[in-house]
Amino acid sequence: MTKVRDLHEKWMDDPAYREAYEALEEEFTLASALIEARARAGITQEELARRMETTQSTVARLEGGRVRPSTRTLERFAKATGTRLKIIFEPDTTRHAS
């Protein structure tokens, strides 16, 4: 059976795939951070939704990276998971400043 990780590594040799994947990096990073915060809090999507006064499907969309949440939503997420929202700007080493 072929593993997704192995396919991903193979596909990364394709410039079009690599470009598309790298374009989604921020969404993947945010989705991972949300999932990790919920896991550290030891709560289900349903419990998180209750604490945020939203639905489980909304939480699933947030964690799936299919939506770009507002700062207000991220603050509610942080409060519901007992974490603190911290937004930082880092130099982009892949581009030159204009």
C-alpha positions, 0 to 999 in steps of 0.5 A: 500500500502506498503511503500519502507521505511517499506520494507527497514527496514524489509529487513535490518534484513536480513544479506545479504541485510544489507551487500549489502546495506552498501556496496553501502552506499558511492554511495548513499551518493555521489548521494544524495550530487549531487542531493542536490547541484543541487536542491540548485542551483535551476537548472534542469538536463538539465541546469546542463548538459549545464553548464557542457558541457555534456548531461542530461543523463550523469547528470542522471547517476551521480545522479543515483549513477551508475558511479564513477565520476572522481575528474575533473567531480566533480569539473565541477559539483561543478562549475556548481552548484555554490558550492565548492568540498571538499573531506575529509577522516574520520576514519572508525569506522566500521573497525580496522586499519591494 
